[in-house]
Amino acid sequence: MTRRNELKYTSVEICAGAGGQAVGLHNAGFRHAALIEIDRDACQTLRANTEGNSEWAGCKVIEADLREFDPDALGLRAGDLDLLAGGVPCPPFSAAGKQLGRDDERDLFPTMLDLVDHLEPKAVMIENVRGLLDPKFVEYRQEIIKRLESMGYEQCYWDILEAKDYGVPQLRPRAILVAMKPEYARHFEHHKPAKDAVITVGAALHDSMRERYDAVAADPRAELAFKKWYEKALEGVAPTVVGGSKKHGGADLGPTRAKRAWADLGVCGLGVANEPHEMKDAERDLFASAGPKLTVTQAALIQGFPPEWKFSGRKTAAYRQVGNAFPPPVAQAVGNQIYAAFEAAARQG
């Protein structure tokens, strides 16, 4: 996943997390003016990957509670910004929760729309869980669209995109809303991807898992264990990687059903392994009867992050950042379409 477009258009992202959407939009040709995030570990991840990196020159990482954030601190005049993007918190709409919607104190849609009103970007992109498109939230969605329309935006689409259709080796459906000012919306084209882009867990993790078993090559079980894992991992894509919350214990690969799906792919979901250079217990990390556990780096590959993107914090905090991320290839695909609409409008003058 590389950047093909010139870094030509500006963006600000809220709820940036560990940078999944930021990486994707950057690769689509958006130059980030600011990444706003409340979690300290995630902010450190963003800084570690962007500061001193010429590709990300001018990008400010702002650690802030969005409800208390003053958009004037961005130093942008209304209408200057090309894209305002963000993945507002998912729990208010997630089927795994109570789906309280507007009654959930974590609902940041109103705050996001206030930012749209203040900054007047040319385009808006909002990402959330598929549950937001459930029938029970139809009135809430209509209210959101009406407010956007009152501010002069047209809805380009609000649809569910499945990560595995974009080369991400994982089942991860996300609800994506794109709205643009009319002069750009008329050029927007939403193309669904071809269905032949599926990448298996085995294909995605072959090299990294090979490296891990090579590190214990002296163990006579290593080669057979690797081949056993690889054979299973070629069978399909992963279930949704979940990060969990700080209220719950250590990192693992999700609820019982998800762990069963991981087991079918030869992966033990009862925890997260240490990186090869930090491995202390090969029995736990590589030779469990259920198969090897994933490292944080491997979980990030399952999310579609580039290998060079590093995560800050202790293992559980780092894994949580990965599990809560938006897959960069999906963000890049949407960003490419927004970028193309801007380009088409510019050509038309």
Summary of the structure (lengths in Angstrom):
residues: 349
radius of gyration: 20.5
end to end distance: 31.1
largest distance: 67.6
contacts: 1168
relative contact order: 0.16
helix: 43%
strand: 14%
